[in-house]
Amino acid sequence: MAGVLILVTVVGWALGGVVSHARGSRLSVLCSSIDDICQEWGAAFTAETGIRVTMTRRPAGEALTLISQPGHHFDVWHGGPSEAYVTGTARGLFVAYRPHGWSQVPAFARDKDGYWTGSYQGIMGFCSDRSVLARNGLAIPTSWQDLLNPRYRGLISAPNPMFSGTGYTMVETQVARLGGEQAGMDWLRRLNRNVLQYTSSGLAPSGVVARGEVATAITFTQHCVKQIDQGHRDLVVSYPSEGTGREVGAVAILRGTDHRNAWQLSAARRYEDFILSAKGQELGQHSHSRQLPVRSDLPSDQRLRLPADHRIVALSLQEGARRRQHLTEQFRTQVLG
């Protein structure tokens, strides 16, 4: 989905009725989710713990690059696709920790050793403007094949997998559902004929369709629901019948935090505990940028759930992480040319 960085500065922490100050200490959290939900995470964490939060942003790809460099001073990475966390685990970037609520997270959404844990989900689908569809003689799309209709020429907005995790989910979904890389690239080339523009973030296509510039956007459906909640009543969410992809946004404690001081590591663990708590998970239910919780024991916004007769198709996390650079390069050369 779109990348962001949160810088969380801890100035005080009340624990067991005693306020403990680590002079000069700060907890820095890279957050690769949408700006307003990151802001709400920070505000809620402050309200819960007394820890004051200051935020700034970076994209997920840049975040992975930053934490891969020696000498960085970030403590927690939060948000962004779990494939990137698989890469981070392979590089030895994280400290293992199983936060409270970890056992309620499905196995597909957590590292078995606790190096990263899912914190929210998103389902890929279509966000369409009924009026633009009607003007062009198009029905609400219900399959990937629908998007190849020549009537869609210049009427689709999609995220660019060169810059967007959402875009990469789009690519790996086609490879997975069609049974191979070449079949996936062939389909993406045909889609390319109908794409008005590729966006650098996964959130942006929903804005393009909300402005009436295209008929349909390919996006995680929480972004479409956000536009609907903001008053764009002509928009409608639909899902491809052949199957679709899923994002699991994760959270992890970064290596180095465990070496700086005990307070730093304890604060980072407390951050993960809060994000996996019922209160932390419920933020996505009430935020302007709604999210599916990752915990299986909590309620969710039914508009964001995949219909029961639809299915998830995707590469395994390990394969998706391993092939990401290759598949995005193939998209650049074979599809964008």
Order of alpha helices (4+ residues) and beta strands (2+ residues): beta-beta-beta-alpha-alpha-beta-alpha-beta-beta-alpha-beta-alpha-alpha-beta-alpha-beta-alpha-beta-beta-alpha-alpha-alpha-beta-alpha
